[in-house]
Amino acid sequence: MSTTLRGAPERPSDPSEPSDPTDPTDRSGRQAAPTTRDRPRRRSLFAGVWRWHFYASFLVLPVLAVLAVTGLVYLFRFQLEPALHPDLMHLEPRPGVSAASYDDQREVVEEALDADGLTGAYLSSMTEPKDAGSPTRFTATLPDESSRDYFVDPFRLEVLGSLDPDTTLSGTAVRLHADLMSGVVGDAVIELGACWAIVMALTGYHLFVVGRRARRRAARQARVRADVRGRTDARIRQTHAVVGAMAGVALLGLLVSGLPWTGVWGAKVQQLAASHGTSLWSDDHGGASEPTTTMDESLPHSHATDVPWGSQRSERPTSDVGDYRGTVANLDTAVLVADRTGLRHPYTTLLPNTPDGTFAVIGYAFDDPGQERTVHVDRYTGAVAGTYGYADYSDVAQVVSQGIALHEGRRLGTANMVLSAAMCLGILFLCVSGPVMWWRRRPKGAGRLGAPRGRLPLATTPGLVVGLVVLGVLLPLFGASLVLVLLLDQLVLRRVSVLARWLDVRG
C-alpha cells in the first residue's frame, strides 16, 4: 500500500492487460523486467488504486462474506424458521373454533414455566399470530437474562413447545451479523470491515471505469491467440467488474445504512446529534409520568428487533398505582385499547413487570416505518398512558429508520427483498471471483504475494488526499487503521527485506 510524491504517468494501465507493467508477473509467473517506461507507469493513480483495492480485500472479503450469508438467512427467516420448526410455528386450521383470550394463553405459558422449573423467570412480551395458521408467541426472560420463546395454539389452548431464539438459524445469523458473537471486539471488526468495504467499492469503480478498454483488449487478444486460459481469465475479470459495478451502489447503501448500529461510528454520530439537539432515536414524548425503563431494555437481547429502531431508546411511562390493590386491565384490554387507535397488526405487546409498569403495544408496520407507533396502556385503569410513533421521531431518526428498513429488505416489499437477496449473492460472487483472479495470476514459486506494485501519487493528486482525509474523519476506524497501515508500511515493511519482497514493496 505505497504512495509516491512524484508525477502521474502518461496513461493508466489495467490489470487485465497481458503485458500490463503494473502486473508484477508475466503469464509464466516470472517477474517482468522493469523498463524506464515501466517505472512511472507503476506510480500511476490506476496502479496505486489497484494495489489498495487488492490489499483491502484481505480484510474486507471475509467480513463481507459473513454479512452476505447471514443477511440472506435474515431475509428469508420467515420462510426458513417455520420450515425448520413446523411443529412449533404452524397450526392446522380449525374453522368455527374461537381463539382463547390472550390472558388465558398467558396463564398456560406461566404454568409451562413452572413445569420447566424456571423459578424467577417472567413473561416479557407477547406477539400475536400473523394469521390463522400461526401460533401466539410469548417471550420469557430467564433469571440469567437470556430468553426463551413459547409457542401457544390459541384454539386448543396448549403450549406447543419452546425455543431458545439465540440458537435458531436466524438467531445465530443475527448475532453473527451484529458482532460475530464476540461482543465489542466483533463489533469493531465488522465496523472496520464495513469502512474498508466503502473504500474497496470506490476503488473498484475507478478500476472499472479506467480499465474498461484494457479489459476488452485483453479479451480480444486471448481470442486471437486461441488462449483458453487467457479467455477464462478475461471472462472472470469482466464478470467480476460488471457484477461489482451493479452491486456496488447497493453495497454502499447497505454499508452506510448499517453504520448506525456500530459501536464507534454509531455512538459518535449519536453523540454529535445529541449535542445539536437531535437524536438517532429521540425521546418518548407520550409518557404521562416519569419513565422507568426504555423500550429496548424491556426485552431480552434476542428480541430487541421487535421494537422499531426509532423507538428502541424511547422511555416507557409508568402506570398510576393510586389506591389500586390489584390489576384491573389485562393483556386483552391493552390489545383492545391499542386496536382502537388503528395500530398496524400484528402487535408485539411488552408486559408490565413492576407495580407501576405499563403495557406497551407496538405496531411495527413491517414494510412502512412511517406507520410505526406504540400505545402505552395503564395496567390499572386501561387508559392510554401515552403514544409514540414515527411522527414523534426527530428528522434524523426518521431518515435512519427508513434506511434501516431498506437495509433489512422490507421497505419496498417483495422488490426490496429480491434486490437485497440478489445483492447478497453478488457480493458472495465477488468474494470468490476476486481470490480466484489472484490465484490464477499469482507468481508461482516466486516467494512473493504477487500484489500490484503501484503507488498513489499523493503529491500530484491533491483531490485524492482530500478524499482520504474526509473519509478518515467521517469513518474514525478507517482513519485510525489507515494511519496504522501507513506507519507499518514506512517503518516496518520497507525495512525488513523478506517482508518487502513477499509483499512486493519497493522503496
C-alpha positions in Angstrom: 0.0 0.0 0.0 2.5 2.5 -1.2 2.4 6.2 -2.0 4.6 8.4 -4.1 5.4 12.1 -4.2 6.2 12.1 -7.9 4.2 12.8 -11.0 1.5 10.9 -12.8 2.1 8.6 -15.8 1.2 9.2 -19.4 -1.8 7.0 -19.3 -3.3 4.5 -16.8 -2.7 0.8 -17.1 -5.0 -2.1 -16.3 -4.6 -5.4 -14.6 -6.3 -7.2 -17.4 -3.6 -6.4 -19.9 -1.5 -9.5 -20.6 1.6 -7.3 -20.7 0.4 -4.8 -18.1 3.5 -3.3 -16.4 1.7 -2.9 -13.1 1.3 -6.7 -13.0 4.4 -8.0 -11.2 4.4 -11.2 -13.2 4.0 -12.4 -16.8 2.0 -15.4 -17.9 4.7 -17.8 -16.8 4.7 -16.4 -13.3 8.1 -14.9 -13.7 8.8 -11.3 -12.6 8.6 -8.9 -15.5 11.8 -7.0 -16.1 11.3 -3.3 -15.3 12.0 -0.7 -18.0 12.4 3.0 -17.9 8.8 3.4 -19.1 7.6 0.9 -16.6 8.6 2.9 -13.5 6.4 6.0 -14.0 3.5 3.8 -15.0 3.8 1.8 -11.8 3.4 5.1 -10.0 0.1 5.8 -11.8 -3.1 6.5 -10.0 -4.6 3.4 -11.5 -1.8 1.2 -10.3 -1.9 2.7 -6.8 -5.7 2.3 -6.6 -5.4 -1.3 -7.8 -2.8 -2.0 -5.0 -5.1 -0.6 -2.3 -8.1 -2.5 -3.8 -6.0 -5.7 -3.6 -4.8 -5.3 -0.1 -8.1 -4.1 1.3 -9.7 -7.4 0.1 -7.8 -9.3 2.8 -9.8 -7.6 5.5 -13.0 -6.9 3.6 -13.8 -10.1 1.8 -14.1 -12.3 4.9 -16.3 -9.7 6.6 -18.5 -9.2 3.5 -18.9 -13.0 3.1 -20.2 -13.3 6.6 -22.5 -10.4 6.3 -23.8 -11.6 2.9 -24.6 -15.2 4.2 -26.1 -14.0 7.4 -28.0 -11.3 5.6 -29.5 -13.9 3.3 -30.6 -16.0 6.2 -32.2 -13.0 7.9 -34.0 -12.0 4.7 -35.7 -15.4 4.5 -36.2 -16.0 8.2 -39.9 -16.1 7.9 -39.6 -18.9 5.4 -36.7 -20.8 7.0 -37.8 -21.0 10.6 -41.3 -22.3 10.0 -39.8 -24.9 7.7 -37.2 -25.9 10.3 -39.8 -25.9 13.2 -43.1 -26.8 11.7 -44.4 -28.4 14.9 -44.0 -25.1 16.7 -44.7 -22.5 14.1 -47.5 -24.0 12.0 -51.1 -24.7 13.1 -53.8 -26.8 11.4 -56.8 -24.6 10.5 -59.8 -25.1 12.8 -62.8 -23.4 11.1 -65.5 -22.3 13.5 -63.3 -22.6 16.6 -62.7 -19.3 18.5 -59.2 -18.5 19.8 -58.7 -18.3 23.6 -58.1 -14.9 25.1 -54.5 -13.6 25.3 -54.7 -13.6 29.1 -55.7 -17.2 29.2 -52.8 -18.0 26.9 -50.5 -16.1 29.2 -51.6 -18.3 32.1 -50.9 -21.6 30.3 -47.4 -20.3 29.4 -46.7 -19.3 33.1 -47.8 -22.8 34.1 -45.3 -24.2 31.5 -42.5 -22.0 33.0 -43.3 -23.5 36.5 -43.3 -27.0 34.9 -39.9 -26.4 33.4 -38.6 -25.4 36.8 -37.7 -21.8 35.7 -38.1 -20.1 39.0 -37.6 -16.4 38.7 -38.5 -16.3 35.0 -41.2 -13.9 33.8 -43.0 -13.2 30.6 -41.8 -10.0 28.9 -43.8 -9.9 25.7 -46.5 -11.4 23.5 -46.6 -11.3 19.7 -50.0 -12.0 18.2 -50.4 -14.6 15.4 -49.9 -13.1 11.9 -52.7 -15.4 10.5 -55.0 -18.3 11.5 -52.2 -20.8 10.7 -49.7 -19.3 13.2 -49.3 -19.6 16.9 -49.1 -16.9 19.5 -45.5 -16.3 20.7 -44.7 -15.4 24.3 -41.2 -14.4 25.2 -39.9 -15.3 28.7 -36.9 -13.6 30.3 -35.0 -16.1 32.3 -33.1 -15.4 35.6 -29.8 -15.2 33.6 -31.3 -12.5 31.3 -31.4 -14.9 28.4 -34.8 -15.5 26.7 -37.0 -18.4 25.6 -39.9 -18.3 23.2 -43.1 -20.3 24.0 -45.5 -21.0 21.2 -49.2 -21.4 22.0 -52.0 -22.9 20.0 -54.8 -20.3 20.7 -57.5 -22.7 19.6 -56.5 -25.7 21.7 -55.1 -23.5 24.5 -51.9 -25.5 24.7 -48.2 -24.8 24.7 -46.7 -26.4 21.5 -43.1 -26.1 22.8 -40.3 -23.6 23.2 -37.1 -22.5 21.6 -34.0 -20.5 22.6 -34.1 -17.8 19.9 -30.4 -17.3 20.1 -29.8 -20.8 18.9 -32.1 -20.9 15.9 -30.7 -20.5 12.4 -31.9 -16.9 12.1 -31.0 -16.0 15.7 -27.4 -17.2 15.1 -27.3 -15.3 11.8 -28.4 -12.1 13.5 -25.8 -12.5 16.3 -23.0 -13.1 13.7 -24.2 -10.2 11.5 -24.2 -7.9 14.5 -20.8 -8.6 16.2 -19.6 -12.0 15.1 -20.9 -13.3 18.5 -17.8 -11.6 20.0 -19.2 -8.5 21.7 -17.2 -5.3 21.4 -14.3 -6.8 19.6 -16.6 -8.4 17.0 -18.5 -5.2 16.5 -15.2 -3.3 15.9 -14.2 -6.0 13.3 -17.5 -5.7 11.5 -17.3 -1.8 11.5 -13.7 -1.8 10.3 -14.6 -4.2 7.5 -17.5 -2.1 6.5 -15.4 1.1 6.4 -12.8 -0.6 4.2 -15.6 -2.1 2.1 -16.6 1.5 1.3 -13.1 2.2 0.2 -13.0 -1.0 -1.8 -16.2 -0.2 -3.6 -15.0 3.3 -4.5 -11.6 2.0 -5.8 -13.5 -0.7 -7.6 -15.4 1.9 -9.6 -12.2 3.6 -10.5 -10.7 0.4 -11.8 -14.0 -0.4 -13.6 -14.2 2.9 -15.5 -10.5 3.5 -16.2 -9.7 -0.1 -17.1 -12.7 -1.0 -19.4 -10.7 -0.6 -22.6 -7.8 -2.7 -21.5 -10.2 -5.5 -20.4 -11.8 -5.6 -23.8 -8.4 -5.5 -25.5 -7.2 -8.4 -23.3 -10.2 -10.4 -24.2 -9.7 -9.8 -27.9 -6.1 -10.8 -27.7 -6.9 -14.0 -25.9 -9.4 -14.9 -28.6 -7.0 -14.1 -31.4 -4.3 -16.3 -29.8 -6.8 -19.0 -29.0 -5.5 -18.8 -25.5 -8.0 -20.8 -23.4 -6.6 -19.8 -20.1 -6.5 -16.1 -21.2 -10.1 -16.3 -22.3 -11.1 -17.8 -19.0 -9.2 -15.1 -17.1 -10.8 -12.4 -19.2 -14.3 -13.7 -18.6 -13.7 -13.9 -14.8 -12.3 -10.3 -14.8 -15.1 -8.9 -16.9 -17.8 -10.7 -14.9 -16.2 -9.5 -11.6 -16.1 -6.0 -12.9 -19.7 -6.0 -14.1 -21.2 -7.6 -11.0 -19.1 -5.3 -8.9 -20.4 -2.3 -10.8 -24.0 -3.4 -10.3 -23.7 -4.4 -6.7 -21.5 -1.5 -5.7 -24.2 1.1 -5.4 -26.5 -1.1 -3.3 -23.5 -2.2 -1.3 -22.6 1.4 -0.5 -26.2 2.0 0.5 -26.3 -1.1 2.8 -22.9 -0.2 4.4 -24.0 3.4 5.1 -27.4 2.4 6.4 -25.9 -0.3 8.7 -23.4 2.1 10.3 -25.9 3.5 12.9 -25.7 0.0 14.6 -22.0 0.2 15.1 -20.2 0.8 18.4 -17.8 3.5 17.2 -19.4 5.4 14.3 -23.0 4.9 15.6 -22.0 6.1 19.1 -20.1 9.1 17.8 -22.9 10.2 15.5 -25.5 9.9 18.2 -23.2 12.0 20.5 -22.9 14.6 17.8 -26.6 14.6 17.1 -27.4 14.9 20.8 -25.1 17.9 21.0 -27.2 19.6 18.3 -30.5 18.9 19.9 -31.5 15.9 17.9 -31.0 12.1 18.1 -30.9 8.8 16.2 -33.9 7.7 18.3 -35.3 10.6 20.2 -37.3 10.6 23.5 -40.8 9.3 24.1 -42.9 12.4 24.3 -46.1 10.4 25.1 -45.1 9.4 28.7 -47.6 10.6 31.2 -45.2 10.2 34.2 -41.6 9.6 35.0 -40.3 6.7 32.9 -38.8 3.6 34.5 -37.1 1.9 31.5 -36.5 2.2 27.8 -38.3 0.1 25.2 -35.3 -2.0 24.1 -34.4 -2.6 27.8 -37.9 -4.2 28.2 -36.9 -7.2 26.1 -34.0 -9.6 26.1 -31.2 -9.2 23.6 -32.7 -11.7 21.2 -35.9 -9.6 20.7 -34.6 -6.1 20.6 -35.6 -6.1 16.9 -39.2 -6.5 17.9 -39.0 -2.8 18.9 -38.9 -0.4 15.9 -35.5 1.3 15.5 -36.7 4.8 16.2 -38.5 3.7 19.4 -35.7 1.5 20.9 -34.3 4.2 23.1 -37.7 5.7 23.9 -38.8 5.7 27.5 -41.8 3.8 28.8 -44.3 5.8 31.0 -45.5 4.4 34.3 -49.0 3.4 35.5 -50.8 5.4 38.1 -50.8 3.0 41.0 -53.1 5.2 43.1 -55.3 3.2 45.6 -55.5 0.1 43.3 -54.7 -3.2 45.1 -54.9 -5.4 42.0 -54.6 -5.3 38.2 -57.7 -4.1 36.5 -56.5 -4.0 32.9 -55.1 -7.2 31.4 -53.4 -8.2 28.2 -56.6 -8.4 26.2 -57.6 -4.9 27.5 -54.3 -3.5 26.3 -54.6 -5.0 22.8 -58.3 -3.8 22.6 -57.4 -0.3 23.6 -54.4 -0.2 21.2 -56.6 -1.7 18.4 -59.0 1.3 18.7 -56.1 3.6 17.9 -55.6 2.0 14.5 -52.2 0.3 15.1 -50.9 -2.0 12.4 -51.1 -5.7 13.0 -49.6 -8.0 14.1 -48.8 -6.4 17.5 -46.0 -7.1 19.9 -47.0 -6.2 23.5 -44.5 -5.6 26.2 -45.9 -6.7 29.5 -45.5 -4.7 32.8 -43.3 -6.4 35.3 -43.3 -3.7 38.0 -46.3 -2.4 40.1 -46.2 0.9 38.1 -45.4 -0.6 34.7 -47.5 -0.2 31.6 -48.4 -2.4 28.7 -46.6 -1.2 25.5 -48.4 -2.3 22.4 -46.2 -1.9 19.4 -47.5 -1.7 15.8 -44.2 -2.4 14.0 -45.6 -1.6 10.5 -43.1 -4.0 9.0 -42.9 -2.6 5.4 -43.5 1.1 6.3 -41.7 2.8 9.1 -43.9 5.8 8.6 -46.7 3.9 10.3 -44.7 2.7 13.3 -46.5 3.6 16.5 -46.6 2.4 20.1 -49.5 2.8 22.6 -48.8 2.6 26.3 -51.7 1.4 28.3 -52.1 1.9 32.1 -52.2 -1.6 33.8 -54.8 -0.4 36.3 -57.2 1.9 34.5 -56.8 0.6 31.0 -56.4 4.2 29.8 -53.8 5.3 27.3 -50.8 6.5 29.2 -49.1 7.8 26.1 -48.4 7.2 22.4 -45.3 7.5 20.5 -44.6 6.9 16.8 -42.8 7.9 13.6 -44.3 11.4 13.7 -42.6 11.9 17.0 -39.2 10.9 15.8 -36.5 13.5 15.1 -35.8 14.2 11.5 -32.5 12.2 11.8 -34.3 9.3 13.4 -36.9 9.2 10.6 -34.1 9.1 8.0 -32.3 6.4 9.8 -35.5 4.3 10.3 -36.2 4.5 6.6 -32.6 3.5 5.8 -32.7 0.5 8.2 -36.0 -0.7 6.6 -34.2 -0.7 3.3 -31.2 -2.4 4.8 -33.4 -5.2 6.2 -35.1 -5.7 2.8 -38.6 -4.8 3.9 -39.3 -1.2 2.9 -40.3 -1.8 -0.7 -42.0 -5.2 -0.1 -41.1 -8.1 -2.3 -39.0 -6.0 -4.7 -36.8 -4.9 -1.8 -36.3 -8.4 -0.6 -35.5 -9.8 -4.1 -33.0 -7.0 -4.8 -31.4 -7.4 -1.4 -31.0 -11.2 -2.0 -29.5 -10.6 -5.4 -27.1 -8.1 -3.9 -26.0 -10.7 -1.2 -25.4 -13.3 -4.0 -23.5 -10.7 -6.0 -21.3 -10.0 -3.0 -20.6 -13.7 -2.5 -19.6 -14.0 -6.1 -17.2 -11.1 -5.7 -15.8 -12.7 -2.6 -15.0 -15.8 -4.6 -14.0 -14.3 -8.0 -11.5 -11.8 -6.5 -9.3 -14.5 -4.9 -9.7 -16.7 -8.0 -8.3 -14.0 -10.2 -5.3 -13.6 -7.8 -4.8 -17.3 -7.6 -4.7 -17.8 -11.3 -2.2 -14.9 -11.9 0.0 -15.2 -8.8 3.7 -15.7 -9.3 4.1 -19.5 -8.6 7.2 -20.4 -6.7 8.5 -16.9 -6.7 8.2 -16.4 -2.9 6.0 -13.3 -3.4 2.4 -12.5 -2.9 2.0 -11.1 -6.4 0.5 -7.8 -5.3 0.3 -4.8 -7.7 3.2 -2.5 -7.2 1.7 0.8 -8.0 1.8 3.8 -5.7 -0.7 6.6 -5.0 0.7 9.9 -6.4 -0.5 11.9 -3.5 1.8 14.9 -4.1 0.3 15.4 -7.6 -3.3 14.4 -6.8 -4.5 16.8 -4.0 -8.1 15.7 -4.5 -7.1 12.2 -3.5 -5.5 13.5 -0.3 -8.6 15.5 0.5 -10.8 12.4 -0.2 -8.7 10.2 2.2 -8.8 12.8 4.9 -12.6 13.3 4.6 -13.1 9.5 4.7 -10.8 9.3 7.7 -12.8 11.9 9.6 -16.2 10.5 8.7 -15.1 7.0 9.4 -12.9 7.1 12.5 -12.0 3.4 12.5 -10.9 3.7 8.9 -8.9 6.8 9.6 -7.1 5.1 12.5 -6.4 2.0 10.6 -5.2 4.0 7.6 -2.6 5.8 9.7 -1.6 2.5 11.3 -1.1 0.9 7.8 0.9 3.8 6.5 3.2 3.7 9.6 3.6 0.0 9.3 4.4 0.3 5.6 7.1 3.0 6.2 8.6 1.9 9.4 8.5 -1.9 9.2 7.7 -3.5 5.9 10.2 -1.5 3.9 13.0 -2.2 6.5 12.5 -6.0 6.5 13.7 -7.3 3.2 11.9 -10.6 3.5 8.5 -8.9 4.1 9.3 -6.2 1.4 9.9 -8.9 -1.2 6.9 -11.1 -0.2 4.5 -8.1 -0.2 6.1 -6.6 -3.4 7.1 -3.4 -1.5 9.7 -1.3 -3.2 11.5 1.8 -1.9 
